[in-house]
Amino acid sequence: MSWDEQPSPSSRRPRKGWDRVRRRVLRRDGHECQIRGPQCLVAATEVDHIVNVASGGTDDPENLRAACRPCNRAKAQAEAAAARRARSAGGRHPTERHPGLL
């Protein structure tokens, strides 16, 4: 199987049955944003993964909640920034002087 054929866990393509699950979650939460951040519009049009897919979250309704666009975007940006910080913190080599400069 080539790399092109393997779906990425964080792929933006809709997963099978996603539309149905999305509608159920929005209906369950009364189409009201469950995040309620500072820029909240209250009216939810999106569904948020509480534990994001890249971190192992699933499309199980228990891991989903209704969200307005500003809240969902802010949460996604915060998660992306945290992931970048974690990657950069773990990938640095210890600082030591170059052997030619000793």
N, C-alpha and C positions, 0 to 999 in steps of 0.2 A: 504494500500500500504506500502511495506517495504522500508527502507532507500535505499536498493540496487536498487530499481526500480525507484527512483527519480533521474533524471539527475541533476548534479551540474551545475550551470551557468558557472563555469570555467572548466568544464570537457574537457579533451583533445580529446574526441571522436568527430569526424566530425559531424556537424549538418546536417540535411536533406537539400539538395540543396547547401551545402557549396562549393563543387567543381565548380559548375556553377557560383556562385557569385564570387568566387576567380578568376576564369578565366576572368570574365567581368571586375573586378577591375584592374587586371594586364594589360589587353588590354587598358582600359580607360586611365591608367597612363603611357602607352607606355613602360611598363616593366622597368620603371626607379624608383629608390627609391625616395620617397617623403619626407623622414626624413632628409637625408643628414647630418648624424653625422660625427664625426672625423674619424671613421674607415669605412666610406661608400665605398661600391663597385660599386655604381651607378646602376648596373644591379639588378633589383628586382626579387626575386623568391618567396617571401612571401607576405602575406597581413596582415597589422596591423590594429587593432581596435583603432581608435583615442581615444574614451572613452572605456576602457577595459570592457569586459563582466562582470567581478566581480563587477564593479562599476555601472552596469546598461546599459552598451553599447549594441548595437544591431548589427546584421549582415546587416543592411541597408547600401547600397553602400555609402551613405553620411557620414557614420561613419567609412568607410574603406579607406585605401590607400595602395599603393604598397610600399614594403620595402625590402631592402637587409637583409640578415641574421644578420650581425653584428649590424646594426641599430635597427632591430626589437628586438634582444636579449638585447641590451643596454637599450632600452626603457622599456622592460619587467622587467629587473633587477631593474631599477630605481623605477618603480611602486611598485614592491614587497618590496623594502627597505622602501619606503614611507608608505606603508600599515603596515609594522612591526613597524615603529616608531610611527605611529598613535595609533596602538593597545597598545603598551607598555606605551605610554604617558597617555592614558586615563585609564589604569587599575591599577594604583598605589594608594595605600592607603596613607593618610597623615602620615608623620612621627611623632610619639609621643613616649614618653618613656613608657616602659612596666610598668604596675601598681605595679608589685612586686619590681621594682627598685626605686620607689619614696621615 
